[in-house]
Amino acid sequence: MPANKKYLSTPFQRFLKITAGFVGGYIVMLSFHVLVTHIFEKKDVVATACLTGYLLWAILLLLAFLARNGWKIWGIYLLLAAIFSLPYFFKM
């Protein structure tokens, strides 16, 4: 039985969600860990970033597919990445 058309997104929206999940989620994950390095010592963050980075990226990937609009999730991810990166840019 085929899926109901009202629940399917357009191919371009699907592309936006896929790229937001993979690329945008990765950017948010990296910027979040940059923020955490300003709070804790670098050696502690690097030790735990392998596990927490993968988990955070997987959650952000899933959240991108749950969103209705690909542009909106890209905007949210870029805004989060900018907010998380502010301490790094102001440190310089």
C-alpha positions as CSV (number, residue, x, y, z in Angstrom):
1,M,0.0,0.0,0.0
2,P,1.6,3.3,-1.0
3,A,2.1,6.2,1.4
4,N,-0.3,9.1,1.6
5,K,0.9,11.9,-0.6
6,K,0.2,14.6,2.0
7,Y,2.9,13.1,4.3
8,L,5.6,13.0,1.6
9,S,7.9,16.0,1.0
10,T,9.2,17.3,-2.4
11,P,12.5,16.1,-3.6
12,F,14.1,19.4,-2.9
13,Q,12.8,19.5,0.7
14,R,14.2,15.9,1.1
15,F,17.6,17.1,-0.2
16,L,17.6,20.0,2.2
17,K,16.7,17.7,5.1
18,I,19.4,15.2,4.2
19,T,22.1,17.9,3.9
20,A,20.9,19.6,7.0
21,G,21.1,16.3,8.9
22,F,24.5,15.3,7.7
23,V,26.4,18.6,7.2
24,G,24.4,21.0,9.4
25,G,24.3,18.4,12.3
26,Y,28.1,17.9,12.0
27,I,28.7,21.7,12.1
28,V,26.5,22.1,15.2
29,M,28.2,19.2,16.8
30,L,31.7,20.6,16.2
31,S,30.7,24.1,17.3
32,F,29.1,22.7,20.5
33,H,32.3,21.0,21.4
34,V,34.3,24.2,20.7
35,L,32.0,25.8,23.2
36,V,32.5,23.1,25.7
37,T,36.3,23.5,25.5
38,H,35.9,27.0,26.9
39,I,34.0,25.6,29.9
40,F,36.1,22.5,30.7
41,E,39.8,21.6,30.1
42,K,40.6,20.6,26.5
43,K,42.0,17.2,27.4
44,D,38.7,16.3,29.1
45,V,36.6,17.4,26.2
46,V,38.8,15.6,23.6
47,A,38.5,12.4,25.6
48,T,34.7,12.4,25.7
49,A,34.1,14.1,22.3
50,C,34.4,10.8,20.4
51,L,31.3,9.4,22.1
52,T,29.3,12.5,22.7
53,G,30.0,13.9,19.2
54,Y,28.6,10.8,17.5
55,L,25.5,10.8,19.8
56,L,24.8,14.5,19.3
57,W,25.3,14.2,15.5
58,A,23.0,11.2,15.3
59,I,20.3,13.0,17.3
60,L,20.6,16.1,15.1
61,L,20.4,13.9,12.0
62,L,17.2,12.4,13.2
63,L,15.7,15.8,14.2
64,A,16.4,17.1,10.7
65,F,14.2,14.4,9.2
66,L,11.4,15.1,11.7
67,A,11.2,18.8,10.7
68,R,8.5,19.8,8.1
69,N,10.6,22.4,6.3
70,G,14.2,21.9,5.2
71,W,15.0,25.7,5.1
72,K,13.8,26.1,8.7
73,I,16.0,23.3,10.0
74,W,19.0,24.7,8.1
75,G,18.3,28.1,9.7
76,I,18.1,26.6,13.2
77,Y,21.3,24.6,12.7
78,L,23.2,27.6,11.4
79,L,21.9,29.8,14.2
80,L,23.0,27.2,16.8
81,A,26.4,26.9,15.2
82,A,26.9,30.6,15.3
83,I,25.8,30.9,18.9
84,F,28.0,28.0,20.0
85,S,31.0,29.5,18.1
86,L,30.8,33.0,19.6
87,P,33.2,32.4,22.5
88,Y,35.8,31.1,20.0
89,F,35.5,34.2,17.8
90,F,35.6,36.6,20.7
91,K,38.6,34.9,22.2
92,M,40.8,35.9,19.2
